[in-house]
Protein backbone atom coordinates (compact mmCIF):
# COMPACT_ATOMS: atom_id res chain seq x y z
CA UNK A 1 0.00 0.00 0.00
CA UNK A 2 1.47 3.34 -1.06
CA UNK A 3 1.31 5.97 1.65
CA UNK A 4 1.54 9.72 1.53
CA UNK A 5 4.16 11.27 3.78
CA UNK A 6 2.53 13.13 6.71
CA UNK A 7 4.21 16.36 5.62
CA UNK A 8 2.79 16.00 2.10
CA UNK A 9 -0.73 15.62 3.45
CA UNK A 10 -0.42 18.73 5.61
CA UNK A 11 1.10 20.72 2.73
CA UNK A 12 -1.83 19.75 0.50
CA UNK A 13 -4.41 20.65 3.14
CA UNK A 14 -2.75 23.99 3.83
CA UNK A 15 -2.79 24.80 0.12
CA UNK A 16 -6.52 24.15 -0.29
CA UNK A 17 -9.10 26.86 0.31
CA UNK A 18 -12.63 27.65 -0.82
CA UNK A 19 -11.70 28.92 -4.28
CA UNK A 20 -13.52 32.11 -5.19
CA UNK A 21 -12.12 32.68 -8.69
CA UNK A 22 -11.44 29.82 -11.08
CA UNK A 23 -9.31 29.95 -14.22
CA UNK A 24 -12.03 29.24 -16.78
CA UNK A 25 -9.44 28.26 -19.41
CA UNK A 26 -8.30 25.17 -17.51
CA UNK A 27 -10.02 21.80 -17.33
CA UNK A 28 -9.44 18.99 -14.87
CA UNK A 29 -7.81 16.13 -16.87
CA UNK A 30 -9.92 13.04 -17.48
CA UNK A 31 -7.61 10.80 -15.44
CA UNK A 32 -7.75 13.14 -12.45
CA UNK A 33 -11.52 13.51 -12.70
CA UNK A 34 -11.86 9.74 -12.83
CA UNK A 35 -9.83 9.43 -9.62
CA UNK A 36 -11.99 12.04 -7.91
CA UNK A 37 -15.13 10.22 -8.99
CA UNK A 38 -13.64 7.02 -7.59
CA UNK A 39 -13.05 8.80 -4.28
CA UNK A 40 -16.79 9.46 -4.13
CA UNK A 41 -17.62 5.84 -4.88
CA UNK A 42 -15.19 4.74 -2.14
CA UNK A 43 -16.62 7.05 0.51
CA UNK A 44 -17.60 5.26 3.73
CA UNK A 45 -21.23 5.43 4.84
CA UNK A 46 -23.33 4.21 7.74
CA UNK A 47 -23.85 0.45 7.34
CA UNK A 48 -22.33 0.87 3.86
CA UNK A 49 -25.77 1.79 2.49
CA UNK A 50 -24.50 4.69 0.33
CA UNK A 51 -27.68 6.81 0.33
CA UNK A 52 -26.49 9.26 -2.32
CA UNK A 53 -25.93 10.20 -5.91
CA UNK A 54 -23.29 12.53 -7.37
CA UNK A 55 -24.02 14.53 -10.51
CA UNK A 56 -20.95 15.80 -12.36
CA UNK A 57 -22.05 18.75 -14.49
CA UNK A 58 -19.66 19.32 -17.37
CA UNK A 59 -22.04 21.23 -19.67
CA UNK A 60 -21.44 24.95 -19.25
CA UNK A 61 -24.88 25.88 -20.57
CA UNK A 62 -26.44 23.75 -17.86
CA UNK A 63 -24.23 25.36 -15.24
CA UNK A 64 -25.34 28.78 -16.48
CA UNK A 65 -28.93 27.75 -15.76
CA UNK A 66 -27.88 26.88 -12.22
CA UNK A 67 -26.07 30.20 -11.67
CA UNK A 68 -29.08 32.31 -10.55
CA UNK A 69 -29.97 29.54 -8.10
CA UNK A 70 -26.45 29.59 -6.66
CA UNK A 71 -26.55 33.13 -5.28
CA UNK A 72 -24.96 34.10 -8.62
CA UNK A 73 -21.61 32.77 -7.47
CA UNK A 74 -19.46 32.75 -10.63
CA UNK A 75 -17.56 29.63 -9.59
CA UNK A 76 -20.52 27.59 -10.81
CA UNK A 77 -19.86 28.69 -14.39
CA UNK A 78 -16.12 29.37 -14.36
CA UNK A 79 -15.11 26.02 -12.84
CA UNK A 80 -14.05 22.99 -14.83
CA UNK A 81 -16.81 20.76 -13.43
CA UNK A 82 -19.61 21.25 -10.93
CA UNK A 83 -20.26 18.30 -8.64
CA UNK A 84 -23.73 18.16 -7.09
CA UNK A 85 -24.17 16.00 -4.01
CA UNK A 86 -27.65 14.52 -3.64
CA UNK A 87 -29.17 12.42 -0.88
CA UNK A 88 -31.54 9.51 -1.28
CA UNK A 89 -34.93 10.74 -0.04
CA UNK A 90 -35.80 7.48 1.66
CA UNK A 91 -34.07 4.20 2.35
CA UNK A 92 -36.14 1.04 2.47
CA UNK A 93 -36.28 -2.70 2.05
CA UNK A 94 -35.27 -2.63 -1.61
CA UNK A 95 -32.10 -0.70 -0.82
CA UNK A 96 -31.16 -3.15 1.92
CA UNK A 97 -31.90 -6.15 -0.31
CA UNK A 98 -29.70 -4.66 -3.05
CA UNK A 99 -26.86 -4.05 -0.62
CA UNK A 100 -27.04 -7.59 0.78
CA UNK A 101 -26.98 -8.97 -2.77
CA UNK A 102 -23.95 -6.79 -3.59
CA UNK A 103 -22.08 -7.99 -0.50
CA UNK A 104 -22.93 -11.59 -1.32
CA UNK A 105 -21.62 -11.23 -4.87
CA UNK A 106 -18.49 -9.25 -4.01
CA UNK A 107 -17.40 -11.45 -1.13
CA UNK A 108 -18.77 -14.82 -2.25
CA UNK A 109 -20.88 -15.09 0.87
CA UNK A 110 -24.34 -16.70 0.79
CA UNK A 111 -27.01 -14.04 1.31
CA UNK A 112 -28.52 -16.19 4.03
CA UNK A 113 -25.33 -15.82 6.06
CA UNK A 114 -25.91 -12.06 6.15
CA UNK A 115 -29.37 -12.29 7.68
CA UNK A 116 -28.21 -10.84 11.02
CA UNK A 117 -26.71 -7.78 9.33
CA UNK A 118 -29.79 -7.42 7.17
CA UNK A 119 -32.05 -7.48 10.22
CA UNK A 120 -29.91 -4.86 11.97
CA UNK A 121 -30.15 -2.50 8.98
CA UNK A 122 -33.86 -3.14 8.65
CA UNK A 123 -34.37 -2.30 12.31
CA UNK A 124 -32.43 0.94 11.94
CA UNK A 125 -34.41 2.00 8.88
CA UNK A 126 -37.73 1.12 10.49
CA UNK A 127 -37.01 3.09 13.66
CA UNK A 128 -35.16 6.15 12.36
CA UNK A 129 -37.36 9.28 12.62
CA UNK A 130 -35.90 11.09 9.59
CA UNK A 131 -34.05 9.03 6.98
CA UNK A 132 -33.71 11.99 4.62
CA UNK A 133 -31.82 13.92 7.30
CA UNK A 134 -29.66 10.86 8.01
CA UNK A 135 -28.86 10.57 4.30
CA UNK A 136 -27.92 14.25 4.11
CA UNK A 137 -25.42 13.72 6.92
CA UNK A 138 -23.94 10.82 4.97
CA UNK A 139 -23.56 13.12 1.94
CA UNK A 140 -21.36 15.43 4.00
CA UNK A 141 -19.03 12.52 4.70
CA UNK A 142 -18.66 12.19 0.93
CA UNK A 143 -18.04 15.92 0.63
CA UNK A 144 -15.22 15.72 3.18
CA UNK A 145 -13.57 12.82 1.38
CA UNK A 146 -13.96 14.61 -1.94
CA UNK A 147 -12.38 17.85 -0.72
CA UNK A 148 -9.40 16.01 0.73
CA UNK A 149 -8.97 14.03 -2.48
CA UNK A 150 -9.04 17.26 -4.47
CA UNK A 151 -6.40 18.78 -2.22
CA UNK A 152 -4.09 15.77 -2.52
CA UNK A 153 -4.42 15.79 -6.33
CA UNK A 154 -3.85 19.53 -6.59
CA UNK A 155 -7.38 20.34 -7.73
CA UNK A 156 -9.10 23.41 -6.33
CA UNK A 157 -12.63 23.26 -4.99
CA UNK A 158 -15.30 25.37 -3.36
CA UNK A 159 -17.98 23.60 -1.28
CA UNK A 160 -21.20 25.58 -1.59
CA UNK A 161 -24.34 25.45 0.52
CA UNK A 162 -25.41 28.77 -0.97
CA UNK A 163 -27.74 27.20 -3.51
CA UNK A 164 -31.48 26.61 -3.90
CA UNK A 165 -31.75 22.81 -3.79
CA UNK A 166 -35.29 22.62 -5.18
CA UNK A 167 -34.26 24.60 -8.26
CA UNK A 168 -31.20 22.40 -8.72
CA UNK A 169 -33.48 19.37 -8.57
CA UNK A 170 -35.75 20.89 -11.20
CA UNK A 171 -32.96 21.86 -13.60
CA UNK A 172 -31.01 18.61 -13.18
CA UNK A 173 -34.10 16.43 -13.51
CA UNK A 174 -33.87 15.11 -9.97
CA UNK A 175 -37.41 16.07 -8.98
CA UNK A 176 -39.36 12.88 -8.46
CA UNK A 177 -36.26 10.71 -8.92
CA UNK A 178 -35.96 9.74 -5.27
CA UNK A 179 -32.88 11.94 -4.82
CA UNK A 180 -32.59 15.57 -3.70
CA UNK A 181 -29.75 18.09 -3.89
CA UNK A 182 -27.93 18.81 -0.65
CA UNK A 183 -24.77 20.74 -1.56
CA UNK A 184 -22.62 21.57 -4.60
CA UNK A 185 -18.90 21.81 -5.23
CA UNK A 186 -17.25 23.51 -8.21
CA UNK A 187 -13.79 22.12 -9.00
CA UNK A 188 -11.00 23.28 -11.27
CA UNK A 189 -7.92 25.44 -10.89
CA UNK A 190 -7.59 28.77 -9.13
CA UNK A 191 -7.15 31.98 -11.05
CA UNK A 192 -3.97 33.96 -10.50
CA UNK A 193 -6.31 36.84 -9.66
CA UNK A 194 -7.98 35.13 -6.71
CA UNK A 195 -6.85 37.18 -3.73
CA UNK A 196 -8.16 34.56 -1.33
CA UNK A 197 -5.53 32.07 -2.46
CA UNK A 198 -2.79 33.81 -0.50
CA UNK A 199 -4.67 34.65 2.68
CA UNK A 200 -3.49 32.99 5.88
CA UNK A 201 -5.75 30.25 7.21
CA UNK A 202 -7.61 31.12 10.38
CA UNK A 203 -8.09 28.07 12.57
CA UNK A 204 -8.37 27.57 16.31
CA UNK A 205 -5.22 26.06 17.81
CA UNK A 206 -5.03 22.29 18.04
CA UNK A 207 -4.83 22.59 21.83
CA UNK A 208 -8.42 23.92 21.83
CA UNK A 209 -10.04 21.49 19.43
CA UNK A 210 -8.14 18.24 20.03
CA UNK A 211 -8.06 16.36 23.32
CA UNK A 212 -5.95 13.34 24.19
CA UNK A 213 -7.35 11.01 26.82
C-alpha positions, 0 to 999 in steps of 0.5 A: 500500500502506497502511503503519503508522507505526513508532511505531504498531506499537511502541505496539500491541506494547507494549500486548499481553500474555498476557491472564489475565482477559477481559471475558466481556461483550464479543465481537470484532466480526465484521469484526475476527474476519474480518480476524484469520482472514484473517491466518491464511490469509495466514501464510507457510509453508515452500514455501507448503504450509500444513500447518495448520488453525485451529478458531475455537471460538465455542460457549461450551458447547464451550469449557467442555468444553475447560476441564478440559483447559486446566489450568482456565485461565478464559480458555478460557471467558471469552474471545470466541473460542478459536482452536485451531491444529492441524498436519497430521499428514503431508504427502504427494504429494496435498498437493503436487499440490493446491498445484501446482494452486492455484499454476497456477490463481491465477497462470495458469501451466501445471502442467508449468512448475512441475515443478522446484518440485514435485520440490523439494517432493517431495524435501523431504517424502520425506527429512524425518525428522519431518513432523509436527514440521516442521508444528508449527513452521509452526503457530507461525509462524501463531501469531506472525502472529496475535498481532501482528495481534491487537495491531494491531487492539486485540484481546487474546490469550493464547497457551496451550501449557498444554492437553492436545492429545489431549483437544482433538482428541477434543472437537473431532472432530480425532482421525483427521482428519489434523490434531492440536492444537498450541496454543490462543489465547483472544481478546477484550478484557481485563477492567478487573480484570486486574492483569497488564495494567498490569505493565511488560514484562520483556525483555532489552535489544536490545543483547543479542538483536540483532546488526548485522553 
